[in-house]
């Protein structure tokens, strides 16, 4: 089954005074690219989270955001704390200035509250055991993401299967046209020679020779055989449990190669028109494959 690289997953839970939420978004990418946004208290979880994501996803540009909030209107991710050691140094310095210069007045809170770095913001102190809880939430969000990617992949697979069937149908139509193309060419050639020779009968052996040359030049038996093999491989990959996006891209290139050769050998309007339809369908397949893992 094909898997899309586009999806979204979310999970959250409540534990003690805090609620935890993980959101994961995924879009297409030729490789795998993981970006994390974590609370300051959990920056050390970046690598374990990336490893967890890679266990679920082989390709895609993936963004994982984890937030926490206090359920009792607490500080959330940050706490406001006094910098008491620095405040003590400020007070000591102010007292020395007052004594040395004989200044009057009393030192109070107003004297120090506006000084630099007296108040500081720090990440909340959280039990390290909660890291396991956070990884579990991320796992749940990844499971939801995976489900969405699989559902989207199923729709893409249906669309791709229909387009592959269409290419096969057009190829078969061109194959069936080959005898008619040869006969039509033979009749046109015979008529043209008669016209040039004022109605004199054409040399049958020479006409047969020219027709045989065209038949050999227009023969697409090998291309049809290889094309059918590629189409069969394409469909077979639908059954794979592994990521197959790159393999499908390669097979599509090979299909395009055979279609181009068939186009170069086509000698009538109908066959050329069918080749154009096949190339247009292949372009749409490429667009869809850009989203397959």
C-alpha positions in Angstrom: 0.0 0.0 0.0 1.2 3.5 -0.9 1.8 6.0 1.9 1.5 9.8 1.4 4.0 12.2 2.8 1.3 14.7 3.7 -0.5 14.4 7.0 -1.2 15.8 10.5 -1.3 14.1 13.9 -2.2 15.4 17.4 -2.2 14.0 20.9 -2.6 15.5 24.4 -3.0 14.5 28.0 -3.3 15.9 31.5 -0.8 15.0 34.2 -0.7 16.7 37.5 -0.8 20.5 37.2 0.2 20.4 33.5 -1.4 19.5 30.2 0.9 18.3 27.4 0.2 18.5 23.7 2.1 17.2 20.7 1.3 18.3 17.1 3.1 16.8 14.0 2.8 18.1 10.5 4.3 16.4 7.4 4.7 17.5 3.8 6.6 16.1 0.9 10.3 16.1 0.7 12.8 14.1 -1.4 14.5 13.0 1.9 13.5 13.2 5.5 13.8 16.5 7.3 12.7 16.9 11.0 12.2 20.1 12.8 11.3 20.3 16.5 9.9 23.0 18.7 10.1 22.0 22.4 9.7 23.7 25.8 13.1 24.8 27.2 12.8 22.1 29.9 12.8 19.4 27.3 15.4 20.5 24.8 17.4 17.3 25.5 14.5 15.3 24.0 15.2 16.6 20.5 17.4 13.6 19.4 15.1 10.9 21.0 12.1 12.6 19.2 13.9 12.6 15.9 14.7 9.0 16.3 11.1 8.2 17.1 9.9 10.1 14.0 12.3 8.2 11.8 10.9 4.9 13.1 7.5 5.9 11.7 8.4 8.0 8.6 11.0 7.3 5.9 10.6 10.6 3.9 9.0 14.0 4.3 9.5 17.3 5.8 8.2 16.8 9.3 7.6 19.5 12.0 6.9 18.4 15.6 5.7 20.9 18.2 5.3 20.1 21.9 3.8 22.5 24.3 2.8 22.4 28.0 0.5 24.5 30.0 -0.4 24.8 33.7 -4.0 23.7 34.5 -4.2 26.0 37.6 -3.2 29.3 35.9 0.4 28.7 36.9 3.5 29.9 35.1 3.3 27.6 32.2 6.6 26.9 30.6 8.4 29.8 32.4 8.8 30.9 36.0 9.6 34.5 37.1 12.3 34.3 39.8 14.3 36.9 41.8 18.0 36.9 41.2 18.9 37.2 44.9 22.7 36.8 44.6 22.8 39.7 42.1 20.4 41.8 44.2 22.6 41.4 47.2 25.6 42.6 45.3 23.6 45.6 44.0 22.6 46.5 47.6 26.1 46.1 48.9 27.4 48.4 46.1 24.7 51.0 46.7 25.5 51.0 50.5 29.2 51.6 49.7 28.3 54.5 47.4 26.1 56.0 50.1 28.7 55.7 52.8 31.6 56.9 50.7 29.8 59.9 49.4 27.8 60.7 52.6 24.5 60.5 50.8 21.2 60.6 52.8 18.2 58.4 52.3 17.2 54.8 52.8 17.7 51.9 50.5 14.4 50.1 49.7 12.8 47.9 47.0 12.4 50.9 44.7 16.2 51.3 44.8 16.9 47.9 43.3 13.8 46.6 41.5 14.6 48.4 38.3 18.2 47.3 38.1 19.3 45.0 35.3 18.7 41.3 35.7 17.2 41.5 39.2 14.2 39.6 37.9 14.8 36.6 35.6 12.8 34.1 33.6 13.6 30.4 33.9 12.1 27.3 32.4 9.8 25.6 34.9 11.4 22.8 36.9 9.8 19.5 35.7 10.3 16.0 36.9 12.6 14.3 34.4 10.3 11.2 34.6 7.8 13.2 32.6 10.1 12.8 29.6 8.7 9.3 29.1 5.2 10.8 29.2 6.2 13.3 26.5 7.6 10.6 24.2 4.4 8.6 24.7 2.3 11.6 23.6 4.6 12.1 20.6 4.1 8.4 19.7 0.3 8.8 19.8 0.6 11.9 17.5 2.8 10.0 15.1 0.3 7.1 15.1 -2.4 9.6 14.1 -0.1 11.1 11.5 0.7 7.7 10.1 -3.0 6.9 9.8 -3.7 10.1 7.8 -0.8 9.4 5.5 -2.0 5.9 4.9 -5.5 7.1 4.0 -4.2 9.8 1.7 -1.8 7.2 0.2 -4.8 4.9 -0.5 -6.5 7.7 -2.6 -3.3 8.4 -4.5 -2.9 4.7 -5.2 -6.4 4.5 -6.7 -5.6 7.5 -8.9 -2.2 6.1 -10.0 -3.8 2.7 -10.8 -6.3 4.4 -13.1 -3.6 6.3 -14.9 -1.4 3.3 -15.3 -4.4 1.4 -16.8 -4.9 4.3 -19.2 -1.3 4.2 -20.4 -1.6 0.4 -21.0 -4.9 1.0 -22.9 -3.3 3.6 -25.2 -0.2 1.4 -25.8 -2.5 -1.5 -26.8 -4.3 0.8 -29.2 -1.0 1.9 -30.8 0.0 -1.8 -31.1 -3.2 -2.7 -32.9 -2.8 0.3 -35.2 0.6 -1.0 -36.5 -0.7 -3.4 -39.3 -3.2 -0.7 -40.4 -0.4 1.9 -40.5 1.8 -0.3 -42.7 -1.1 -1.0 -45.1 -2.0 2.6 -45.3 1.6 3.5 -46.0 1.8 0.9 -48.7 -1.3 2.2 -50.4 -0.1 5.8 -50.2 3.3 4.8 -51.5 1.8 2.9 -54.4 -0.5 5.7 -55.3 2.3 8.3 -55.2 4.5 6.2 -57.4 1.7 5.7 -60.0 1.1 9.4 -60.0 4.7 10.1 -60.6 4.9 7.4 -63.4 1.7 8.5 -65.1 -0.3 5.5 -64.0 2.3 2.9 -64.8 2.1 -0.1 -62.5 4.5 -0.1 -59.6 7.2 -2.8 -59.2 5.6 -5.1 -56.7 8.9 -6.4 -55.3 10.3 -2.8 -54.8 7.0 -1.8 -53.1 7.2 -4.8 -50.8 10.8 -3.9 -50.0 9.9 -0.3 -49.1 7.0 -1.5 -47.0 9.2 -3.9 -45.1 11.7 -1.2 -44.4 8.9 1.0 -42.9 7.5 -1.9 -41.0 10.9 -2.5 -39.4 11.4 1.1 -38.7 7.9 1.4 -37.1 8.0 -1.9 -35.2 7.3 -1.2 -31.5 7.1 -4.8 -30.3 10.1 -4.5 -28.0 8.9 -1.2 -26.6 5.5 -2.6 -25.9 7.1 -5.6 -24.2 9.3 -3.5 -22.0 6.5 -1.0 -21.3 4.2 -3.8 -20.1 6.9 -5.1 -17.9 7.4 -1.7 -16.3 3.6 -1.3 -15.8 3.5 -4.7 -14.1 6.4 -3.7 -11.8 4.6 -0.4 -11.0 1.4 -2.2 -9.9 3.4 -4.8 -8.0 4.9 -2.1 -5.8 1.3 -1.2 -4.6 1.5 -4.4 -2.5 4.8 -3.5 -0.8 4.9 -2.7 2.9 8.1 -0.6 2.4 8.3 3.0 1.2 8.4 2.8 -2.6 8.2 6.4 -3.8 11.7 6.5 -5.2 11.2 3.1 -6.9 8.0 4.3 -8.5 9.8 7.5 -9.7 12.5 5.4 -11.4 10.0 3.1 -13.1 8.1 6.1 -14.3 11.3 7.4 -16.0 11.7 4.0 -17.7 8.0 4.1 -18.8 8.6 7.5 -20.2 11.7 6.3 -22.1 9.6 3.6 -23.9 6.8 6.0 -24.7 9.3 8.5 -26.2 10.7 5.8 -28.4 7.2 4.8 -29.5 6.5 8.4 -30.3 9.6 8.6 -32.5 8.4 5.5 -34.4 4.9 6.6 -34.8 4.1 7.6 -38.4 0.4 8.5 -38.3 -1.7 11.1 -36.6 -3.7 8.7 -34.4 -0.7 7.0 -33.0 1.0 10.3 -32.3 -2.1 11.6 -30.5 -2.1 8.5 -28.3 1.6 9.0 -27.4 0.8 12.6 -26.5 -2.0 11.4 -24.2 0.4 8.9 -22.6 3.0 11.6 -21.9 0.4 13.8 -20.4 -0.7 11.0 -18.1 2.9 10.4 -17.1 3.3 14.0 -16.2 0.3 13.7 -13.9 1.8 10.5 -12.4 5.0 12.3 -11.6 3.1 15.1 -9.8 1.4 12.5 -7.7 4.6 10.5 -7.0 6.1 13.7 -5.5 3.7 13.0 -2.5 4.5 9.3 -2.1 6.8 8.2 0.7 
